[in-house]
Amino acid sequence: MKLLLIAMPWQGLDTPSSALGILGQCVRKNAADWAVDEMYINLRWAEHLMQESNGSITTADYGNVADQVFHGVGDWVFTPALYDVDSYQTDEYSEFLEQRDMDPTLPVAMQKHARGFIRDLAAEIAVDPPDVVGFTSTFMQNVPSLAMARELKKLVPSMLTVLGGSNCDGAQGPALHRNFEQLDFVVSGEGERALPSLLNCIAKGETPVNVPGLSWRGDDGQTVVNPPAKAALPFAMVPAPDYDSYFQALESSPLRHHVRPMLVLETSRGCWWGEAHQCTFCGLNGSNIDFRSKAPERIAQEVRDLAHRYQVLDLVMVDNILDMKYLNTAMPEIAALDCDLRIHYEIKSNMNRAQLSKLKEANVLFVQPGIESLSSHVLRLMDKGVSAAHNVRMLRDGQDLGLNVTWSILYGFPGETEGDYRRLLAKMPTLEHLEPPSGAWRIALERFSPYFEDPTQGFMFRRPSEIYDFIYQVPRDQLYDMVFFFDTSIQGISGPIEDEMKQACEEWAKAYPQSALSYWTDDRGRVVIEDRRASWPEEVIELDDLQSNVYLGMFQVASREGIRRRLAEGGHAVGDGDVEEMLCYFVDRGLAFEDEGRFVSVALEVDPYRRKLINGKEVAASW
């Protein structure tokens, strides 16, 4: 029997599907009666758009739409294919986007091609139809998958369809099954056990009553929902992925000259921080936040095997958070590989310099630390477990070590105040030599987040996000169970302060390329600081012995009491007033960041060979 696994738009063009790469292996191992093939329809869609538009719709345009998760752009593009119409709510949705300062021209142009694309590709598949087609759905893959399943069932009614992925987690899976007859089965939860078990039932003609988390139809045509798995999947049952189908498809595609592929590897699931302190706004781990990680001895070998097999050195680890034990296990083994890798990991933002150095040695060059704010008060509202000073230390150490740090500022938390952001605005020029945020964004109310699960935390009112009004023809009560994003009442800051925060992020990004703040110690052990930041006077500042001691003492984040204790242990008899005067100078001059009594120095350390003499004074050498 034949299974076809499909990656629909808007899977990224530059990465294979982790779900396809893993599930295909699980089926080959645990469902012996089935031959497995994989199809990257996302690549075919991008090819189609480029061809039909005579090159005016590019792979970059595809990526721009794929990134618009919060506005449902990708799902809306495929609505004509789902409802078998020429266009769908074009004027209404265009107005919706324009009200949010988004240009609807590109998605409107794409939508014109969706119906014909789905028809033609479904006809191609139907020539030699598989017995089962499996769709993986994350973010905006729902409508493309539903549209393709509908067209395939119309052409080959005996073909069975299965939908799985994060869009099917919890109540979402049964709701999708109830409302879309083109779905024969929907898997909620992890598919490594469920999909082979379902396929074995189909091959034997058995009713799938024991497949965990499966929605299926009984003899009366009504949805039957099996109980979820009793326990999370042990990571030993997750095989290394096979991406042959992706690289074969890319190699034969006209997109091959426009796409720089990256590998994808999963080394853990869940969130060890979230098990005890789930961030109040985060629903990304879905209904199963239990943290499990891959045996460290597997990781370096799988990294090496993937890089060697596919001749690709860029690797994205799709974990929600780094397993800290890997710093002393997997990372040294990766560092020892004879591969010039470029690895991306999501990490916790309070990692110190020594820990970050271990990542750098293992060629982890891109990190996403979940910084989210530089206000300790707001970070407590998020239940982040870090202070603003620790987040600034992350930015400084990441820059010092040559890491690329991706982060953003979030707002809209119940209990935050305008004062939180006024204080932050005043401090942002201090940091303009460090990696800027991608922007400032109001949080969304996400299914599975603590804010969603407990309305008393501030978001009592909620309804399925307005974006779904332009996408689904589903009753409101069914839609509530089916979707991930919800509209809710405005909490936290609003009005002009929002615009000021967004503008400040833009100004930071403009200042960053021309800003530098660095320090070194001279022959006497005194700190010398060179300031070349855009918003500050260009100056070389020489600190005395006492000031140098205090400045270096703030390197790891220090409180006033900690600084006084350090001075006393060093034999310095300094009054509280003098300490306070020094701290005020460092903060007011933008040489240190302070929030809620925690101080951290912000100048970057300069290697000795990067210093030179100008007019008899040492300064940092420019590259």
N, C-alpha and C positions, 0 to 999 in steps of 0.2 A: 504494500500500500504506500501511497505517496503523500508526504506532508510538504507544503510550501510555507515557509516562514517569510513574512514580508515586513520591511521597514518602510513605512509610508512617510511622506513629508509630515512634519518638518524636522526629521532627523537631520543633524548637521551633516553637511557634505564632506567635511574634512575628517570625520570620525566614523568608524564602523559602529554598528549597534552592539553594545555589550549584551543586550538581551538575546539577540539572534546568535551571537557567538557562543554564548553559554548554553542556551536552550537546545540548540542544534546538537551540541555534544551530549547533553543529557538524554535526548531522544535516541541518539545512536547507541548509547550505552544501555539504556533501560527500556527501550521499546523496539525489540529486535525485528518485528514485522514491518517496520517503517523505513522507507528511504526518505532522506531529508534534503531539500533544496532551499536556498535562501535567495531572496530577490530584493534589491535595493531600489525601490520605486522612487525614493527621494532623489536619487541621481537621475533617473529617467525624467522626473518632473522638471528638474533644473535644465536638463538637455532640451526638453520640449519647449520650455519658456524661451530659451535662447534662440532656438530655431524658429519658432513661430513669430518672435518679435524681431527677427533679423539682427539679433545680437544686442538689442537695446535693453533687454532684461537679463542681467548678468548674475553670476554666482554671488557677487556681493549683494545684489538685490534680494536674492534668496535668503542670504544670511540676515539681512535687515528685517525681513518679515519673520524669520524664525526666532529672532530675539524679542519680538513684541508679544511676549506671553501674557502680560497683564491686560492686553486689549483684545485678545482672541483673534488677531488678524488672520493667522494661518488657517484656523478653523473656518472663519467666514469666507475665505477665498474658495473653499470647496463646497459651500452650501448649494450652488446650482447642480453639482453632481449628485448631492444627496437627495435633493428634491426634484430632480429631473426638470429643471427650468433653465432658461437662457441666462438669467441673472436673478439676484436675490437681495432685496432691500438695499440696493446700491445707494440711493439718495439718502436714506435714513442712516445707514452706517457711515457714509461719508460725512454727514453732519456731525455724527457722534465723534468721529476722529478729529474733525476740525475744531470742535469745542475743546479738545484736549491737545491742541497745537500740533496735530499730526497731519501730514499730507496724505490724503487718500488715493492719490493718483496711481501709485504702484500697486496696491492691493486690488483696486478696481480693474487695472489692466490685466493683472494675473487672473482674476476671477473669470474673465471672458474665455479663458483657455481650459478651465478645470473640467467642465462637463465632457468635452470631446476627449480630453486626455484619459479620463477614467473609462469612458466607453471603449476607446481603442485598446487600452492596455488590458482591460477585462476580456475583450475579444481575443487578444493574443494568448492570454493564460488559458482561456476556454478551449483552445485548439487541442491541447493535450492536458486536460484538467487534472489537478491533484485531487485526492480524496478529501483532504482537509487543508484549509488555509488558515494559518495562524497570524494574527496581527498583534504587535506590541504597541501600546499606546501610552505615551507620556506627554504632558502638556498639550500641544496643539495637534496631536495625531488622531484624536477622536473622529472628527468629521471626515477627514480623508479616508480613514479605515472603514467607517460606516458606509461611505459612498462606494468604496470598492467592494465591500461585502454585499451591498445591495445589488450592484451590477452583476457580480459573479453569480449570485443566487438566481438572478433573473435568467442568465444564460445557461447555467448548469444547476438546476434545482436540487440535485442529489448531492452537490458539494456541501461539505460541512464547514462551518466557520467558527473560529475560536478567537476571542479577544482577551488580552491580559495586559499587565503593566500597572504602573502607579495610578493611572486614571481609573482603574477598576478596583482600587483598594476600598475596604470597608463597605459602606452602603452604596458606593458609586457603581460597583459591579452589578449587583442585582437590579439596580435602577436602569442601567443601560440595557440589561437583558430584557426587562419588562417592556421597555419602550421601543425597542428596535428588533423587529422580527427577523431581520437578516442575520442576527447573531444567534447561532445554535447554542454556543457555550460561552460563558464568561468566567475567567479565573480571577478570583480575588485573593491577593496574597502572593507568596513566592511560587513561581511556576516550575522550579526544578523537579519537584516531586509530582505536582499536580498534572502537568502536561503529559509526561510519559504514562502516568496512571490512566489518564483519560484516553490516550491513544490505544493503550492495551485493551481498555473496555470496548472501544469502537471496533478494534480488530476481532475481538471475540464475540461481538454482538451483545455485550452485557450492559445493563443499566449502570450509569456511573454514580451510584449512591454513595460510594466510599471515597470519592475524589475530594480532598479537602478544599473548601472555599469555592466550589464550583456552582454556578447557576446554570440550570438546564431546564428543559420542558418535559413535564410529565405527560401521560396519555391524554389528559384533558387540555393540553396546550398551555397550562399555566406554569409560571416560573417556580421551580423548586430550587431552594438555596441550601446547599450542604454546609454543615458547620465548618468553621475555619480549622486549620491545623492546630493541634494542641500545643505545639511548641515551635519556636523559630527553627529554621533550617540550620543545622550545623554547617560551618563553613567548609568542612572537609568534603561535603557533598557538592560543593560548587566547583566544577572543573575549570581548567584554564580555557579561555575562549579560543575559538577558531575563526579567523577573519578572512579565510581564503576567498569566499564569495564576494566580499566587499572589494578586495584588491583586484580580483579578476574583473569585476564590473567597472572599477575605476580605470583600469589599464585599457579597456576597450572603449572607454567613453570619450567623447570630444571634450569633456570637462577636465581631462587629466592634466592639461596644461594650465588650468585655472584653479586647481585644488592642491593644497599642500597637506597631505594626509597626516594624521596623528593616530597613535595607538591608544587604546582604552583598556584599563585594567582595574579591577575591583579587588581591593585587599581587605575591606571590612564592610559591614552593614550596621545600620543603627547609629546611635550616638551615645558614647559613654558618659558625656556630660549630661545629655538630655534624659538619661535614665533616672537621674536624681534631681536635675534642675533643668527641665526642658525650657528653652527660651520661649517667652510668653507669646511671641508672634509667629513661631516657626511650626509649620505643619509638614515639612518636607519628608520626615521619616514615616509619615502615614500612621497606620494602626500598629506597626511593629517597630518600636524604637530600641528594642533589646540589642545591645552591642555585641557583635561577634566579629572576629578577625581571622584572617588566614594565617596558617602556621608560618612563622617567619622564614623557615628554611625553603618554603616554596617560592617566595617572592622574587629573589634575585634570579633564580633559574627561569621563572616565567618571563621576567623582564628580558633576560638575555635571549630566550627562545623567540619571543615576539619580535625583538629588534632584529635578530639575525634572519628570521624567516621572511619578514616583510621589508627589511632594509629601511626601516624608519626609526628615527632616534627621538622624536617628540612623543611623549607619553603622558596621558592624562589619567591620574588616579581618581576614580569617581566616588571615592569614599566621602562621607559627610564630615568625617573628622579623622585625623591621624591617630592610630594606635601608638601611644607613647612608648610602649616597649620596643617598637621598631627602631627607636633611636640607637639602641645598643645591640640590636640583632640584625634586622633586615638592612638597615642603612649602611653599616660597614660592608656588608656583602655586596650591595649594589655599587658602593664606592670602589670596590675592588674589580668590578667588571671592566673589560677593555672596550668600553663603549662610551662615546662622547654624547651621553644622553642629555635631554632637556625635559625634566619631569615637573608635573604640576600636582600639588597636593592641597587639600583643605586642612587647616590646622587651627589650634586654639591660640588666641592672640596674646596670651600671657607667657608664651614660650620665651626663654631667656636666650642670650647671645650664644652660649655654649651649645644649647640644643639646636638653634638655628644653624650653627656652624656644621653640625653633623648632617643636617639636611643638605647644606650646600656642598659638602664633601661627596655626598651621594648624587650630585647633579640634580637635586631638587632646586630649580631656578625660579619657579613660579609658585607663589603661595597665595591662598585666599584665607586670611585668618579670621574672618567674621568680626571685624572691628566694629562696624555699625554705628558707633558714636564716640565722641571725645568728651562726653559729660558723664561723670561717675553717677550722678543722680539718675540719668536716663538709662545707663547701663544696669543699674539695680532694678529699674522698672522692667527691663528685658530679662532679668535673672541671668545675666551673662557671667557673673562670677569674676569679673575683672574690673580694674579701675581705668579711668581715662589715662592716667599716667602710664600704666602698663601698655595700653594701646599705642601711645606715642612712642614708648620704648621699642615696640614692635616695628613701627615705621622707621625709626632711626636705625635700629640694628639691621633690619632688612635692607635698607639703603646702603649701610656700611658694608654689608657682606655681598652686595651685588644681587640680591633677590628682587624679583618683580612682585610687588605686593598689590593685589587687587582688593579694593574695599569701597564701601559707600557709606553715606550717612542716612540713617533711617529716623523718621519722626512720626508723631501721631499716637504716642503712648498715653493711656490714661494716667494722669498724675504729673506729666511733664508740664513745665511752665515756660513762658516766654523768656524769663530770666535765664533758664538753662541755656537757651540758644543765644541770648545777648552776650552772655559770658563767653560762649564758644566763638562767636563772631569776633570778639575782641582778641582772642588767642590765635586765630587762624593765620595771621601774618607771621607769627613766630615759626610756623611749620612749613612755610612755602618752599623750602628747599627739600622737603620730603615728599614722597609719592602722594599725589593728590587723590581725593575720592573721585569715583566716577560720576558722582552727583549726590543730590539730596532727594530722598523719595519718601512719600507717605506710605506707611505699612498697609498691606492688604490684609483682610480677614481671611485666613486660610483654614480650610477644613483640617482637623486633627490638631490644630494649635491649641494651647491652653486658653487663649482668648476665645476660641470657638467653642471649646468643650465646656467652659465655665462662663456664661454670660454675665455673671455678677462681677467679673473683673473689669467690666466697663463697656462691653459691646452688647447691650441687651437687644437692641434692634438689629436684625440682619435679614437680608433677602438675597437670593442668587444674584450675582453681579449683573449689571445692566448689559454687559457684553453678550450674555447668553440670550437676551431678547432678540438679537440679530442672528442667532445661530441655530437654536433649537425650537422645534414646534412640539413642545412637551408641556403638559399641565404643570402648574406652579408647584404643586406638592411633590410631583415626581422629579422636577428639576432640582428641588432642594436636596434630594438624596443623591443627585447625579453629578453635581459640579463641585469644583474645588475652591473657587473664589466667591466671596460674598461682599455685597455692599452693606455698609453699616453707618452708624452715626459718626460724625467727626469728633475725634478725641485729641487732646493735646493742643499744640499750637495751630493757628490758622491765620489767614490774612496776610498782611505785608511781610511778616517775619518769614513766611515760607519763601516768598520771592527773594528776600535778602539772603537766605541760606543758599538757595540755588545760585544766585549771582556770586556769592562768596566762593562757592565751589568752582565756578567758571574762572574767577579771578585767580584762584589758587593754581588752577591748571595752566593759566597763561604765564604766571610768574615762575612756575617750577623749572622750565628749561633754562632760565637765565639766573637761577638762584643757587647759591652755595653758602654753607656755613660749616667751617671745619676747624679742628683744633689739633694741636700737638703739644708735646712737652719739650722744653728746651733743655740745655745741658745741666741746668740747676734743678730740673724737675718741675719747673713752673709751667702753667698752661698758657699757651698762646692761641688766640682765637682769631680767625680771619672771617669777616662777614662780607659776603657778596650777594646778599639777598635783594630781590627787586624792591622791596618796600622799606629797606633799612639803609642807613648811610654806610658806604663802603669804608671799612675800618679794620685795622689790626689791633686787637685788644690784648694787652699783656697783664695777666693776673699775678698778684703777689703770692707768697707762700700760703697764706691763710685762705685766700680766695681760691687758689688752686686746689687745696685740700677739700674745700666745700664743693667745688664744681665736680671734681672727680668722685666725690662721695654721693653725688646725685645720679651717677651713671646707671645704677640698677633700680632706681626709684627709692626715694628716701623721704621720711617725715621730718618735721622740725626736731623732734626728740631724737631721731636717729642721727641727724646731723650734729646735734649738740654732743651726743654720746661719742661719735667718731672724733670730734675735736678734742674732747676730754681725754680719750684713750691715747690720742697722739700728743698729749702734753700741752695742748693749747688752752690757756685760760681766757675764754672769750665770754663776754656778757651776752645775755639774751638779746639786748637791744642791738648789739653789733651783728649778731647772727641774723636777726630779722632784717637789718639794713642790707646785708649782703644778698639775702634771698630776694628782697624786693628789687635790688639792682639787677640780678640775673633775670628775673621774670619781666621787669619793665623793659629791659634792654633786649628782650626776646632771645636770651641765651638759654633759658630753661622754661619748661612748661609746668604749671601748677594747677591742680584741681583738688579741692577738698583737703588741702594740707599735704598732698603728696607732690613731690618735686622730682623732675627728671631732666637731666641735661640733654640738649637737643643738637649740639654740634657733632659733626661726623669726624671720626678719627682719621688722620692723614698719615699714610706710611712715610717713613723718613725720606725715601728716595723721591717723594713728590714735593719736597720743599726746596725753595730757592731763595736767594737773597735779592731784595729790592731796596735800594737806598740804605743798605746796611741792616735791614730787618728781614727775618725769615717770613715767607708767605707760602701758601700752597701753590704748587705749580699747576698751570692749566694744561689740559690735554689738547 
